[in-house]
C-alpha cells in the first residue's frame, strides 16, 4: 500500500523532494484493518485452490491442515463429471443476452429520468430502485406458477413454456438487475453537461440521436463498470436456475456443480476444483475490464 506524497515547487520552478505523510497511530490502525480484511477475503479463495490441488485419499488420511498429495486430477475429473463444456455454453446463452438487454433498457429509462423533468420523474426512479429491495424468495411461488402457464413457440422452448427455457432465466435476471443499473446510470447521466444537449438540439438532433450518439458514448466507463458487475452477478446466479429449470442439460455452469455431489458422499477436493473452474471466466472478464471498471466508479464522484 503506497503512502500519499505531496510534491512542492520552489519559486525558481525546481521540484522539492516529496514529503511523506506521517504514520500516525490512526493511519497504522487503518492500514492494519485493511490488511486483515483483505486476508479474510482472500483466505477462502486460497483455501479452495489449495484443496483442489490435493487428492482426497491424502487429505482423508492426513487432514486438510497438511501439505502433500498434489495432483491435477481433480480438475480433469470435475470437468468430465459435471460436463462443464456444455454448461459453460448454457451460461453464455443466458448471461450475454441478459447483460446486453439489462444495460440497454436501463440506459433508456435512465436517459428519460436524467434528461427530462416531469412529475413522475422521481416516482419512476423510486419504483425501479425499490424493486431491488424485494426479496427474491418472496416471489418464488407466484413466479413459478406464472412461468408454468406462459406459453412459448416450440422453436423458442422445448417445453413450449417459459418454464424450463433460457428465455425465462434471461427475463428474470433482467427484471431484477434493471433497478440497480437505472439508479447508477441516471445519476451518471445527470452529471453530463446540459450544453451538449442544447447544442445537439440546435443541430436538429432527435431524442434518439441525443441518446445514442451523445449520451451513450459518454457513458462508456459507467456501462463498462456495470457490465463487469452484471456479468458476475448473472453468471453466478444459482437460485432461479435451480427453481425454474428441470432439464439437466440446460442448467448453467453454477447449477451443474450439483453434479459433483454424491448421494451419500461428497468429495470436497473435487467440488473445490469445480468451483475454481467456474470462477475463472468472471476473473478473466474482471481483469480485462479492470481499467474501465475503476474509471467508471471514479468518474462523476466529484465535480469541478
N, C-alpha and C positions, 0 to 999 in steps of 0.2 A: 504494500500500500504506500503510495507516494505521499510525501509531505508537501503541503502547499508552500510556494515560494512567492516572493514579491520582487520584481525587477525594477530598479530605480535608475535614473539618468542624472548626471551632473549638468550644470549649466553649459559646459562645453560639449555636451552630447555624448560623453563617454558613459559606457554602461558600468554600473556598480554591481559587484557580485551579489546575487540574490540573497535575501535574508530569509532564513528558515523560521517558521513559527515555533515557538517554544512548546515543548511537550509538557503540558500541564497535567495534573492528575486526572482531570476530567477527560482530556483527549486520550490519555492512556487507557482509561476505563472504557471509553467508546471504542477504541481500536480492539481492545480485548473482547468486548461484547460482540463486535462484528466478526472477529476470528472464530469465536465459539459458535455463533450462528452459522457461519459458512461451513465449518466442520460438521455441524449437526445435519446440514442439508446434504453434504457430500457423503456422509457415512453410509446411508442405505444404498447409494449407487455403488460405492466401492465394495460394500459387503456382497451385493448381488453379483458383481463382476468376479470377485474372489470365489464365491460359492460356485458360480457357473463353470469355473476352470478346474474344478476338482471332482473326482469320481465319487459316486455315492458309497461304494464299498469302503473307501478310505475314511470318509467323514463318519460313516456308521461305526467304524472301529475306533477312530481317534477323536471324534467330536469335531464340531465346526471351528472351535477355537484351537486350531492347529494348522500346520503348513505341510503340504505334500499332496501326493496323488493328483498331480497336474495332468490335465487332458483336455482336448478339444472335442471329444466325442459327444459331449452334451449338446453342443451346437448342431452337430450333424443329426443327432437323434431327434432333437427338438424340431428342426426344420422338416424332417420327414414325417414325424408323428403328427404334428399339428398342421401339416400341409400349408406352411406359411406362404408358399409361392402363390397359390390361388387366393388365399385370404388377404394377402397384400394387395392384389388387384381389386378385390372387393372393397377394401378401404379406399383405394384410389377412386373407384366408381362413386363412392359416397362422399368423400372429402372434397375432391376438386369441384364438382358442381355445387355442393353446399357452400363452400367458401366463396366462390365467384358470385353465386346468387345472393348470398348474405351481404357482401360488400356492395353489390350493385343496388339492391333495394334499400339498404341502409344509407347509402350516399344520396339516393334520390330523396328520401324523407329528410335527411339532414340538410340538404340543399334548400328544400322548401322552408324548413324551420329557421335556418340561418339567413336566408335571402329575403324572405317576405315577412311582414309584420301584420298579423291578423289576430282576431280574438282568441281563437283556439290554438294559438302557437304553442304556448307553454303546456296546455292540456294535452296536445298531441305528443309532445316530448315526454310528459309525465306518464302517459299510457304506455309508451314503448319502454320507458325505464322501469316502470312498476312491474312489467311482465317478468323481469329478471328476479324479482323478489318472491315470486310464487314458487313454492317447492315443486319440483317435477313429479315427485311421488304422489302428490295430491291429485294430479291429473291422470294417473295411471289407468284407472278403471274406465272413465269416460272416453279417453283417447283410444284405449284398446277396443272398446265397443265401436267407436267411430271407424277405426281402421278396418275392422272386420265387416263393415257394412258398405263402405265406399267402393264401388266397382271401378276397375280399370280395364282397358282393352288387353287382349291376350298378348299382343306384341310388347306391351309395357310391363306386364307381370304374369308369371306362370300361374299364379293363384287366381288371377283375374280380380284381385282385391288390392287395396292399398296395404293391407296386412301382408307381411312376408314379401315385401318388394323393396328395391333400393329407393324408389321414389318416396316411400313412407319415411325412411330414415333421413333422406335429404330434406324433406319438408319439415320434419320435427326439429332437426338441427337448425334450419334457417329460422324457424319460428322462435326458438329460444335464444339465438345468438344475435338477432337483429337489434334488440333493445340496447345492448351494450355498445354495438357499433354506431347506432344512431346517436347515442349520448356523446361518444368520443368525437365523431365526425362533425356533429353540429357545433360543438364548442370550438373545434379546429377551424371550421369554415367561418364562424363569427369573427375570428381574428384576422381574416383576409381583408385587405383594404377595399372599401366600397368604391373607391375611384376606378378600380378595374372594371366593375360592372357598369358604372356610368359611362366610361369610355367605350365599352362594348355596345351599350345601347345606342350611343351616338353613331357608331359604325353600322348600326342596323342589325346587331346580333339578336337572334331569337332567344327565348328562355332555354331551349335545348342547347344551343351553341354556348350560352353562358355557363351552363352546367358542364357540358362535355369538353369544350375547348378552353375554358378559362379556369373553372373551379377544379376539375379533376386533375389536370397536370400539377397544380399547386398542392394537391392533397396526396401526392405520391408517397412522401415519407409516412404520413399517417396511415395510408392504405397498406403500405408495406409492414408497418408495425402491427396493424390489426390482422393482416393476412398471416403473419407468423403466429399470433396468438390463436386465431381461429383454426388454423391447420392443426395446432397442437391439441386444442380442446375437442374438435370434432373427430380427429384421428383417434384420440384416446377415449372417446365416448364408449361406455360399456353398458350402461343401464338400458337405454332404449333399444339397442341392438339385441339384447338378450330377451326383452319383452316382446318386441314387435317382429321378431324373426323366428321361424321354426325350421327352415331348411338349413342344415348344417353347411352346405356348400356355399351359401350366401352370406354367412357370418363374416364381419370384418375381422381384422387380424387380432384385435384385442380380445374379442369374444372367443377366438379359436384357442386361446390359452387354456380354456377348459378341457381341451383335448389332451393336455399333458397331465391331467389329474386322473388317478385311478379310482376304482370304486372302493377299494379297501386300503389303498396305499398311494402315497404321493411322493415322488422323488423331488425334493426341494432343489437339488442341484440342477435337474432338468428344467424345472419351472423358472429358475433364475436365468438359465441360458436363453429360454424362450422370451423372458421379459427383456433381456438385453437386446435381443434381435428386434423385438417390437419397438424398442425405444430409439434404435439407430436412425430411422428416417426423420423423426422430429428433431434430433440433434443436428443432422445434416442440414435440414431446412433452416434451423435457427442460425447456424454458423454462416450459411450462405446469405441470409438476410440480416445479419447482426448489425452491419453498418446502418442500414435503413431503419432497423428496429430502434436503435439508440437515437438516431436522428429524429424519428417520428415521435419519440417520447419527450425529447428536449425542446423541439421547435414549438413555439406557442406557449412555452412555460413562462416567458417574460416578454414584455413589450417595451419598445423604446430602444 
